[in-house]
């Protein structure tokens, strides 16, 4: 038996050595940008064409990404079809006589299968995940299963989606929201505590918190407070879209006062040597000016409607709530601060979140119900986005590298509408020879365009997930674009003119 064991072991070693000697390692996927033989002096279009010819799968991956983007614009129509199908199903069910043995037995009503499927395909948070299945199928078909698994499990970095899930959950807890509400109530009281004062306070101060507690946390707090103090009052549709567009733009630029909180800044700060003093002197005051100017312009446009909004009726349940102990709020802030501190280390911030869950259970009488559905959907959305975004560098990099200062600012703003702005700034670090003016232009453009679409900035899906219940057919991508257009132009002027 020992002799047989030694023979088997020897044969296994020989076989593995032969595989190692003859089986060359799989080609890296996606292909590294520096391996393309770009012709010297070639235009951006010539570089893109050459890279497409050298790696035809580039075109396939970008085509699938474009289809996913177009799907997001069709999401409102798909949800409308879902409602139509469900209404027809309900009418058919009314025509059927209920079975006597099913009456009152507590069984759930029969739902429309196709209506539910259409609802799923119309959920913005699910769209990029759906198209990841198509992309993965294309990778497996073209490169094999191992390449597909390796790309998803090793190449793509899912740290940001995981962080957003946890920071969004912590930011929406009762102690954190109560503290934020009390702080903003002091500011809103300067305007008599009217809805317009809350509107202006939330849209001015909450975005700036993104420079300290991260943009996803600031977005969660701002959206939840807007839902309670503004959207619940049922303003007009135009004002609803103007407000969500303004919120997205303000959050995108509000994280630029520091060098450690906003993802598009984090991508470049260490490599380009930008510290907090640099960020505030070069970006921060521009951002504050842009936020205040945008809010004032929208206030002037919607002045009559904003002033006509009446405060909500006093909530008797809220008045009867037991005050929160200071130590409970302090512990929540410690968990929030720890998560922000460990934002780049999933093992540590996920471990911290597990300790938070234990604390929340121990103080459940001071907590609101923990609802993970929204944060998980947002995380799923971002995970799908980074999977697709990781295969778009082949054409974005040469486009950015071919532009001058003003065209680069405009190009980064437009590209951000179709890619997460952190991806744009990361790719800018790969372009050699950027001057300080070009570095400023690309980062300023990336954060300026962060409110144009739901995919333009990582916190946007969190805000849309919280506020979409106030839009009967869901948040229209076109409505969001139009609502964010004016503040985007104002912010652009703040960065490039002031």
Beta strands, then each sheet from edge to edge (+ up, - down):
end
